[in-house]
Amino acid sequence: MSRLDAIGLRILHGLEPERAHGLALAALRAGLGPRGGPVTSDRLRTRLAGLALPNPIGLAAGFDKNATAVAPLSRAGFGFIEVGAATPLPQPGNPRPRLFRLGDDRAAINRFGFNNDGMEVIASRLTGHPGIVGLNLGANKTSRDRAGDFARVLTHCGPAVDFATVNVSSPNTEKLRDLQGKAALTALLAGVAEANARLARPVPVFLKIAPDLTPSEIEDVAEVAGASHIAGLMATNTTLARDGLRGPHRAEAGGLSGQPLFERSTAVLARLSSLTTLPIIGVGGVSSAEQAYAKIRAGASAVQLYTALVYGGLSLVREIAHGLDALLARDGFTSVADAVGTGRADWT
């Protein structure tokens, strides 16, 4: 961890978590973040659903919900970033407090509920963005057609992004996860595919799934995804499980992210990878080069992180990228793609 990160985190951890998060974004906008652009090398450069990534380390959705710090985040070392979730209409989300640190567990629990400025404002901030930037698509809580909301956001924001993610796996919008059922998911993805096809420049669309699916539900997701016009999958979102937590906020409602999610999310990733040839982005508990490498060997073509930054700062991004490069070299891999899925048997 850099000295600047250590000082900044000490200050931020003395504040209420959501206020601290807002201050971190303000600091980035003020130019106090890392500089230099993506970490890259011949081994780290890779392709994901047609996207040329300088490295496979991405920023997960939720850190920059409203796309207010895209440029500084693109200089922090990431190979790609994802903003959002965006919904058709702006909405305040759930009442505060709705974000909780679990320092003893290197984790967090959130129940934000898709708080965001709405697709029109977010799209305006994405015009001319640097690097590879994707948007997490969401649905309004009060919408009468939640499935249709995803297509509406893609129609409006698609021209401004490089990829999009259908997020039906957030646990913080009531009954949203019901859209992961086979029939509902098939219809939803068909609507998104139609909207994508109407764009002047269709974008790769990913489907983000929950870590709490049963084996048969994972099989259904793989079947539906394979039959739909999507580019890939993301495994996984946050979990409702609370196994083995020690932090005083462990009983708070919401989605759990961070270290306790790593094993569960990686097992789902490996299982999904064994059922589909679609590329998968591995998300959940990545806080080191070793964990990023484990997800790649379990079947991920790229990874994303977020909660680890709460405890390791943005300098962690470069540390993970350089460490991953060294691990690939150690094991004789000439590229990220060569390592994908080589350790799947360890997780299935």
C-alpha positions as CSV (number, residue, x, y, z in Angstrom):
1,M,0.0,0.0,0.0
2,S,1.3,3.5,-0.9
3,R,1.9,6.0,1.9
4,L,-0.7,8.3,0.4
5,D,-3.3,5.4,0.4
6,A,-2.5,4.6,4.0
7,I,-3.0,8.2,5.1
8,G,-6.2,8.5,3.1
9,L,-7.7,5.2,4.3
10,R,-7.0,6.1,7.9
11,I,-9.0,9.4,7.4
12,L,-11.8,7.7,5.5
13,H,-12.2,4.9,8.0
14,G,-12.9,7.5,10.7
15,L,-16.0,8.6,8.8
16,E,-19.4,7.0,8.2
17,P,-18.9,4.6,5.3
18,E,-21.2,6.2,2.7
19,R,-19.8,9.7,3.5
20,A,-16.3,8.3,3.2
21,H,-17.1,6.9,-0.2
22,G,-18.4,10.2,-1.4
23,L,-15.3,11.9,-0.2
24,A,-13.1,9.4,-2.0
25,L,-14.8,10.1,-5.3
26,A,-14.4,13.9,-4.6
27,A,-10.7,13.4,-4.0
28,L,-10.4,11.5,-7.3
29,R,-12.2,14.3,-9.2
30,A,-9.8,16.8,-7.5
31,G,-6.8,15.0,-9.0
32,L,-5.6,13.2,-5.9
33,G,-5.8,9.7,-7.3
34,P,-3.1,7.5,-9.0
35,R,-1.8,8.5,-12.4
36,G,-0.2,6.7,-15.3
37,G,-3.0,4.7,-17.0
38,P,-3.5,0.9,-17.2
39,V,-0.8,-1.5,-16.2
40,T,0.0,-3.7,-19.3
41,S,2.4,-6.2,-20.7
42,D,2.4,-8.8,-23.5
43,R,1.2,-11.4,-20.9
44,L,-1.5,-9.1,-19.4
45,R,-3.0,-7.9,-22.7
46,T,-6.1,-9.9,-23.5
47,R,-9.4,-9.9,-25.3
48,L,-12.8,-10.1,-23.7
49,A,-15.9,-10.5,-25.9
50,G,-14.2,-8.5,-28.6
51,L,-12.8,-5.9,-26.3
52,A,-9.0,-5.3,-26.3
53,L,-8.0,-5.0,-22.6
54,P,-4.6,-3.8,-21.5
55,N,-4.9,-6.1,-18.5
56,P,-7.7,-8.2,-17.1
57,I,-8.2,-6.3,-13.8
58,G,-11.5,-4.3,-13.8
59,L,-13.4,-2.1,-11.4
60,A,-16.7,-3.6,-10.4
61,A,-20.0,-1.6,-10.7
62,G,-21.0,0.3,-7.5
63,F,-17.8,2.2,-6.8
64,D,-18.7,5.0,-9.3
65,K,-22.5,4.6,-9.5
66,N,-23.1,7.9,-11.3
67,A,-20.0,8.0,-13.6
68,T,-18.6,11.1,-11.8
69,A,-14.9,9.9,-11.7
70,V,-14.5,7.9,-14.9
71,A,-11.3,9.7,-16.1
72,P,-9.3,9.5,-12.9
73,L,-10.4,5.9,-12.3
74,S,-9.2,5.1,-15.9
75,R,-5.7,6.3,-14.8
76,A,-5.6,4.1,-11.7
77,G,-4.2,1.0,-13.5
78,F,-7.4,-0.9,-14.3
79,G,-7.8,-2.6,-17.7
80,F,-11.5,-1.7,-17.7
81,I,-14.0,-0.1,-15.4
82,E,-17.8,-0.5,-14.9
83,V,-20.1,2.2,-13.6
84,G,-23.7,2.2,-12.4
85,A,-26.1,0.6,-11.9
86,A,-28.2,3.0,-13.9
87,T,-32.0,2.9,-14.0
88,P,-34.3,4.7,-16.4
89,L,-35.4,7.2,-13.8
90,P,-33.3,8.6,-10.9
91,Q,-34.1,7.1,-7.6
92,P,-32.8,7.7,-4.0
93,G,-32.4,4.0,-3.1
94,N,-33.0,2.7,0.4
95,P,-32.9,4.7,3.6
96,R,-29.5,5.4,5.3
97,P,-27.5,3.9,6.9
98,R,-27.1,1.4,4.1
99,L,-23.4,0.7,3.9
100,F,-21.4,-1.1,6.6
101,R,-17.8,-2.0,6.9
102,L,-16.8,-5.3,8.5
103,G,-13.1,-4.7,9.1
104,D,-12.5,-7.9,10.9
105,D,-13.7,-9.8,7.9
106,R,-12.3,-7.5,5.2
107,A,-15.8,-7.2,3.9
108,A,-18.8,-4.9,3.5
109,I,-22.6,-5.1,3.5
110,N,-24.6,-2.8,1.4
111,R,-28.3,-2.3,0.8
112,F,-28.2,0.7,-1.5
113,G,-31.1,-0.3,-3.7
114,F,-29.9,1.1,-7.0
115,N,-29.6,4.7,-5.8
116,N,-28.5,6.7,-8.9
117,D,-28.9,9.9,-11.0
118,G,-30.8,8.1,-13.8
119,M,-29.8,7.1,-17.3
120,E,-30.0,10.5,-18.9
121,V,-27.6,12.2,-16.5
122,I,-25.2,9.2,-16.4
123,A,-25.1,8.9,-20.2
124,S,-24.2,12.6,-20.5
125,R,-21.1,12.0,-18.2
126,L,-19.9,9.0,-20.3
127,T,-19.5,10.8,-23.6
128,G,-15.9,10.7,-24.8
129,H,-14.7,8.6,-21.8
130,P,-11.1,7.2,-21.8
131,G,-10.3,3.5,-21.8
132,I,-12.8,0.6,-21.7
133,V,-15.9,1.6,-19.8
134,G,-19.1,-0.5,-19.2
135,L,-22.4,0.3,-17.6
136,N,-24.4,-1.8,-15.2
137,L,-28.1,-1.8,-16.2
138,G,-30.7,-1.7,-13.5
139,A,-34.5,-1.5,-13.0
140,N,-36.5,1.1,-11.1
141,K,-38.0,-0.1,-7.8
142,T,-41.4,1.2,-8.7
143,S,-41.4,0.2,-12.4
144,R,-44.3,-1.8,-13.7
145,D,-42.0,-3.4,-16.3
146,R,-38.7,-4.1,-14.7
147,A,-37.6,-6.4,-17.5
148,G,-38.2,-3.6,-20.0
149,D,-36.1,-1.1,-17.9
150,F,-32.9,-2.9,-18.8
151,A,-33.6,-2.5,-22.5
152,R,-34.5,1.2,-22.0
153,V,-31.3,2.0,-20.2
154,L,-29.3,0.1,-22.9
155,T,-31.1,2.0,-25.7
156,H,-30.3,5.4,-24.1
157,C,-26.8,4.7,-22.8
158,G,-25.5,2.1,-25.3
159,P,-23.9,4.6,-27.7
160,A,-21.8,6.0,-24.8
161,V,-20.3,2.7,-23.4
162,D,-18.1,-0.2,-24.5
163,F,-20.1,-2.9,-22.8
164,A,-23.2,-3.4,-20.7
165,T,-24.2,-5.7,-17.8
166,V,-27.7,-6.9,-17.1
167,N,-27.9,-6.9,-13.3
168,V,-30.8,-9.1,-12.1
169,S,-28.8,-10.4,-9.1
170,S,-28.7,-7.5,-6.7
171,P,-30.3,-8.6,-3.4
172,N,-31.3,-5.0,-2.5
173,T,-34.3,-4.4,-4.9
174,E,-37.3,-6.5,-3.8
175,K,-38.0,-9.5,-6.1
176,L,-35.3,-8.4,-8.6
177,R,-33.6,-11.8,-8.3
178,D,-36.9,-13.4,-9.5
179,L,-35.8,-12.3,-13.0
180,Q,-33.0,-15.0,-12.9
181,G,-35.7,-17.7,-13.3
182,K,-35.5,-19.5,-16.7
183,A,-38.6,-18.1,-18.4
184,A,-38.3,-14.6,-17.0
185,L,-34.6,-14.4,-17.9
186,T,-35.1,-15.7,-21.4
187,A,-37.7,-13.0,-22.1
188,L,-35.6,-10.3,-20.4
189,L,-32.5,-11.1,-22.4
190,A,-34.5,-11.2,-25.6
191,G,-35.7,-7.7,-25.0
192,V,-32.1,-6.5,-24.3
193,A,-30.8,-8.2,-27.4
194,E,-33.4,-6.5,-29.5
195,A,-32.5,-3.1,-28.1
196,N,-28.8,-3.9,-28.6
197,A,-29.4,-4.8,-32.2
198,R,-31.0,-1.5,-32.9
199,L,-27.9,0.5,-31.7
200,A,-25.7,1.9,-34.4
201,R,-22.9,0.1,-32.7
202,P,-24.1,-2.9,-30.7
203,V,-22.1,-3.6,-27.5
204,P,-21.1,-6.8,-25.7
205,V,-23.8,-7.5,-23.1
206,F,-22.9,-9.5,-20.0
207,L,-25.3,-11.2,-17.5
208,K,-24.4,-10.8,-13.8
209,I,-25.6,-13.7,-11.6
210,A,-26.0,-14.2,-7.8
211,P,-23.7,-16.5,-5.8
212,D,-26.6,-18.0,-4.0
213,L,-28.1,-20.0,-7.0
214,T,-28.6,-23.8,-6.6
215,P,-26.7,-26.1,-9.0
216,S,-29.8,-26.6,-11.1
217,E,-30.4,-22.8,-11.3
218,I,-26.8,-22.4,-12.5
219,E,-27.5,-24.9,-15.2
220,D,-30.6,-23.0,-16.2
221,V,-28.6,-19.7,-16.4
222,A,-25.9,-21.4,-18.6
223,E,-28.6,-22.8,-20.9
224,V,-30.5,-19.5,-21.2
225,A,-27.2,-17.6,-21.7
226,G,-26.1,-19.9,-24.4
227,A,-29.3,-19.5,-26.3
228,S,-29.4,-15.7,-25.9
229,H,-27.5,-13.1,-27.8
230,I,-25.2,-12.1,-24.9
231,A,-21.5,-11.9,-25.0
232,G,-20.6,-13.3,-21.6
233,L,-21.4,-13.7,-17.9
234,M,-20.3,-12.2,-14.6
235,A,-20.0,-14.4,-11.5
236,T,-20.9,-13.1,-9.1
237,N,-22.9,-10.4,-7.3
238,T,-23.0,-10.0,-3.5
239,T,-24.4,-12.8,-1.3
240,L,-27.1,-13.0,1.3
241,A,-25.1,-15.7,3.2
242,R,-23.4,-14.7,6.6
243,D,-21.3,-17.8,7.3
244,G,-18.4,-17.2,9.8
245,L,-18.6,-13.4,10.0
246,R,-17.1,-11.7,13.0
247,G,-17.8,-8.0,12.4
248,P,-20.3,-6.2,14.6
249,H,-22.5,-5.4,11.6
250,R,-22.7,-9.0,10.4
251,A,-26.5,-9.2,11.0
252,E,-27.3,-6.1,8.8
253,A,-29.6,-6.8,5.8
254,G,-28.1,-6.5,2.4
255,G,-25.5,-8.0,0.1
256,L,-22.2,-9.1,1.5
257,S,-19.0,-8.5,-0.5
258,G,-15.3,-8.9,0.1
259,Q,-13.1,-11.7,1.4
260,P,-15.9,-14.0,2.8
261,L,-17.4,-14.1,-0.8
262,F,-14.3,-15.3,-2.5
263,E,-14.7,-19.1,-2.1
264,R,-18.4,-19.1,-2.8
265,S,-18.2,-16.9,-5.9
266,T,-15.2,-18.8,-7.3
267,A,-17.0,-22.1,-6.9
268,V,-20.0,-20.7,-8.8
269,L,-17.6,-19.3,-11.5
270,A,-15.9,-22.7,-12.0
271,R,-19.2,-24.5,-12.2
272,L,-20.6,-22.0,-14.7
273,S,-17.3,-22.2,-16.7
274,S,-17.8,-26.0,-17.0
275,L,-21.3,-25.5,-18.5
276,T,-20.6,-22.8,-21.1
277,T,-18.1,-21.5,-23.6
278,L,-19.1,-17.9,-23.0
279,P,-16.4,-15.7,-21.4
280,I,-16.9,-15.0,-17.7
281,I,-15.8,-12.1,-15.6
282,G,-14.9,-13.3,-12.1
283,V,-16.1,-11.0,-9.3
284,G,-16.2,-11.5,-5.5
285,G,-13.4,-11.3,-2.9
286,V,-10.5,-10.4,-5.1
287,S,-7.9,-8.6,-3.0
288,S,-4.6,-10.0,-4.2
289,A,-2.8,-11.1,-7.4
290,E,-3.1,-14.7,-6.1
291,Q,-6.8,-14.4,-5.9
292,A,-7.1,-12.8,-9.3
293,Y,-5.0,-15.7,-10.7
294,A,-7.2,-18.3,-8.9
295,K,-10.3,-16.9,-10.5
296,I,-8.7,-16.9,-14.0
297,R,-7.5,-20.5,-13.5
298,A,-11.1,-21.3,-12.3
299,G,-12.5,-20.1,-15.6
300,A,-12.5,-16.3,-15.6
301,S,-11.3,-14.4,-18.7
302,A,-11.0,-11.2,-16.5
303,V,-11.8,-10.2,-12.9
304,Q,-13.3,-7.2,-11.1
305,L,-12.8,-5.8,-7.6
306,Y,-14.3,-3.2,-5.4
307,T,-14.5,-4.0,-1.7
308,A,-10.8,-4.7,-1.5
309,L,-10.1,-1.0,-2.4
310,V,-11.8,-0.1,0.9
311,Y,-9.0,-1.8,2.8
312,G,-6.1,-1.7,0.3
313,G,-6.6,1.6,-1.5
314,L,-6.3,2.3,-5.3
315,S,-2.6,1.4,-5.3
316,L,-3.8,-2.2,-4.9
317,V,-4.8,-2.2,-8.6
318,R,-1.2,-1.9,-9.8
319,E,0.0,-4.3,-7.2
320,I,-2.5,-7.0,-8.4
321,A,-1.7,-6.4,-12.1
322,H,2.0,-6.6,-11.6
323,G,1.7,-9.6,-9.3
324,L,-0.6,-11.4,-11.8
325,D,2.0,-10.8,-14.6
326,A,4.7,-12.4,-12.4
327,L,2.5,-15.4,-11.6
328,L,1.7,-16.0,-15.2
329,A,5.4,-15.8,-16.0
330,R,6.3,-18.2,-13.1
331,D,3.9,-20.8,-14.4
332,G,5.0,-20.5,-18.0
333,F,1.9,-18.8,-19.4
334,T,2.5,-16.4,-22.3
335,S,-0.9,-14.8,-21.9
336,V,-3.9,-14.5,-19.6
337,A,-6.0,-16.5,-22.1
338,D,-3.6,-19.4,-21.8
339,A,-4.3,-19.7,-18.1
340,V,-8.1,-19.5,-18.2
341,G,-9.7,-22.6,-16.8
342,T,-6.5,-24.5,-16.1
343,G,-7.4,-24.8,-12.4
344,R,-11.1,-25.4,-12.8
345,A,-10.9,-28.9,-11.4
346,D,-9.7,-27.5,-8.0
347,W,-13.2,-25.8,-7.6
348,T,-15.6,-28.3,-9.1
